[in-house]
Every structure is written in structure tokens, then in C-alpha cells.
Amino acid sequence: LIDEPLMVHRMCYNHYIIDERKVHNMKLSVQNWEIVPDSDGMGMLNVFSEEGDIEFPLLIRTFDIPEDAAPENAELDIDVILYPESLRIFRDEEEYRQKSGSHRAAESVIPSGCFPPRPDPNFVKSNTALINGRILSLEESDQEGIFKYMELECLGLVLDVIVEDHLADTFRDAQPGNIVCGRFFIEG
């Protein structure tokens, strides 16, 4: 059984990389494999971001990375791309503080897929995080299924985001300088 959203993400990821778009590598410290890669290099890797203003854990779904290429405690530079599952956009930091209802900073990362919000023996880890950041740039897409490419600044990092068509209405009026908050899938 094929996970359709995963396959769409993989095709978008491959298109993004093959087109040689400017993709920002992240320097990561490998903790361990949550799911050992299959013969296609698809797995789930526990890492710590070593760049930016602070270190934080992430769980990344990998494509084309064999198990021996990411041994524990290794440092990796890999292309990481985010796919928003849900998004909210605010004109600026002031509007974010007034209307979001959140106590999180306008630039923040909560690696929500790494741990449950409360103790739960049935919690299943996922490659997701709650991320707030500032839009640096937007680029229209001519690829089917992709609405825009975005660079998002968060905690001293520049993150590459692929905004799919299902979020077009939410994202239509977005512009550089806006604050974005959402739940993102993390792949690399």
C-alpha cells in the first residue's frame, strides 16, 4: 500500500532538487534511525539541528539516504524541505501577537512529532513540527500540485518550504515579511 501524500512529497522533493533550486542545507547531528531506511533509502532519522540560534531535535523522513551514510553521532549536511499541513499567516509580528492566540514567539520550533503533548503509551512519532517564522521570499510554481516555493526564516535558519495547492486559498495573499505559523512535515 502506497502512502499517497508521501509519494507526492517525494515527487515534489525530487523535482525541487533536480531543478537545482537554491536549497539550504542543514547541518545536523545524527542521534539514531527511528526507522531504518528501506532499499530506496526511505527511513526516519532522529537528529539535532546544529545551526541557527539554538539546537533542537527533529525527526526527518529521509529519501535516498542509506543507513550507513548516517551513523550515530555523525554530522550531516542534507537538503531539508518542509511541507505545511496547516498554515496561518499574519501581516507582521504585531498582528501575530494580537490575533494568533499563541504564547509562542514569532520565530519558534516545537518538534511535536518527537514527543507526545502529554504522557501517552500509544504515541507514534512523526516527522512533524510546529514552526513559526518570517517569510523571506516567495516564488510561483509551474509544477502541478505546487502553489508556491517559500523561504522561511526561523531562529537563524533559512528553511525551504513547498506550499501545495490545497493551501492556495490560505496562502494567496502572503508576502515577504509576513509571519507564518503552522504544522509542517519535515523531509530530507
C-alpha positions in Angstrom: 0.0 0.0 0.0 1.5 3.4 -1.1 1.1 6.4 1.2 -0.2 8.9 -1.4 0.8 12.2 0.4 4.3 10.7 1.0 4.6 9.9 -2.7 3.5 13.4 -3.7 6.1 14.8 -1.3 8.8 12.6 -2.7 8.0 13.7 -6.3 8.0 17.4 -5.2 11.2 16.9 -3.3 12.8 15.2 -6.3 11.6 18.0 -8.6 12.9 20.6 -6.2 16.3 19.0 -6.0 16.6 18.0 -9.7 15.7 21.6 -10.8 18.7 22.6 -8.7 16.7 25.3 -6.9 18.6 27.1 -4.2 18.1 24.6 -1.3 19.6 25.4 2.0 21.4 22.5 3.6 21.0 22.0 7.3 23.9 20.8 9.5 22.5 18.0 11.6 23.9 15.8 14.3 22.6 12.2 13.9 21.1 10.7 17.0 19.7 7.4 15.6 17.5 5.8 13.0 13.9 5.8 14.2 13.0 3.7 11.1 15.9 2.1 9.3 15.9 3.0 5.6 14.4 0.6 3.1 16.1 -0.4 -0.2 15.1 3.1 -1.6 16.7 4.9 1.3 13.4 5.9 2.8 13.5 6.0 6.6 13.1 8.2 9.7 16.1 9.9 11.3 16.4 11.5 14.7 18.6 14.5 14.5 19.6 17.7 16.3 19.9 20.9 14.3 23.3 22.3 14.9 22.8 25.6 13.1 20.9 28.8 13.9 20.3 30.4 17.2 19.5 27.2 19.2 19.8 23.5 18.8 16.6 21.5 18.7 15.6 17.9 17.9 13.8 16.9 14.7 12.6 13.7 13.2 13.2 13.7 9.4 11.7 11.4 6.8 14.7 10.6 4.6 14.8 9.9 0.8 17.8 8.3 -0.8 20.0 8.1 2.4 21.3 4.6 3.1 21.7 3.6 6.7 25.5 3.5 6.7 25.5 7.2 5.4 24.1 8.4 8.7 25.8 6.5 11.6 25.0 7.7 15.2 26.8 10.9 16.3 27.8 11.7 12.7 27.3 15.2 11.4 25.4 15.5 8.1 24.6 18.4 5.7 21.4 17.5 4.0 18.7 19.3 2.0 15.7 19.6 4.2 12.3 20.7 2.8 9.2 21.4 4.8 5.6 20.8 3.6 2.9 22.6 5.6 0.0 20.5 6.7 -1.7 23.6 8.0 -0.8 27.3 8.0 -1.9 30.6 9.4 -0.5 33.9 8.0 -0.2 37.2 9.8 0.8 40.5 8.3 3.6 41.1 10.9 4.7 40.3 14.4 2.2 42.7 16.0 -0.8 41.1 14.2 0.6 37.7 15.2 0.7 38.7 18.8 -2.8 40.2 18.7 -4.7 37.5 16.7 -2.9 34.2 16.9 -3.9 33.3 20.5 -0.5 31.7 20.9 2.1 32.4 23.5 5.0 31.2 21.3 7.5 33.5 19.8 7.0 34.7 16.2 10.1 32.5 15.4 9.9 29.2 17.1 10.1 25.4 16.7 8.3 22.8 18.7 9.3 19.3 17.5 5.8 18.0 18.1 6.4 14.7 16.2 9.2 13.8 18.6 7.2 13.6 21.8 3.5 13.5 22.9 1.9 16.6 24.4 1.1 14.5 27.5 2.1 11.0 28.5 0.6 8.6 26.0 1.9 5.0 25.7 0.3 4.8 22.2 2.0 7.9 20.8 3.6 7.3 17.4 6.5 9.6 16.5 6.2 11.5 13.2 8.2 13.8 11.0 6.3 16.9 12.1 7.0 20.1 13.9 5.1 23.3 14.9 7.1 26.1 13.3 6.7 29.9 13.3 8.8 32.1 11.1 9.1 35.1 8.8 8.7 34.8 5.1 11.9 35.8 3.3 10.9 35.0 -0.3 8.1 33.5 -2.4 8.3 32.0 -5.8 5.4 31.0 -8.1 5.4 27.4 -9.2 4.5 25.9 -12.6 4.6 22.4 -11.3 1.2 20.6 -10.9 0.3 20.3 -7.3 2.6 23.0 -6.0 1.3 26.5 -5.4 4.5 28.3 -4.3 8.0 27.8 -3.0 8.9 29.8 0.1 12.0 30.6 2.1 11.1 30.9 5.8 13.4 32.4 8.4 13.3 30.8 11.9 15.8 31.1 14.7 18.7 32.0 12.5 17.9 29.3 9.9 16.5 29.6 6.4 14.1 26.8 5.7 12.8 25.7 2.3 9.0 25.2 2.1 6.9 23.7 -0.7 3.3 25.0 -0.4 1.0 22.6 -2.1 -2.2 23.5 -3.9 -4.5 22.6 -1.0 -3.3 25.6 0.9 -3.6 28.1 -2.0 -6.5 30.0 -0.6 -4.8 30.4 2.8 -1.5 31.5 1.1 -2.7 33.6 -1.9 -2.0 37.0 -0.3 1.2 36.0 1.5 4.2 38.2 1.0 7.8 38.6 2.4 7.8 39.8 5.9 4.6 38.0 6.9 4.6 35.7 9.9 3.7 32.1 9.2 2.7 29.6 11.8 1.8 26.0 11.1 2.4 22.3 11.4 5.0 21.1 8.9 6.2 17.7 7.6 10.0 17.6 7.6 11.8 15.6 4.8 15.3 15.4 3.5 
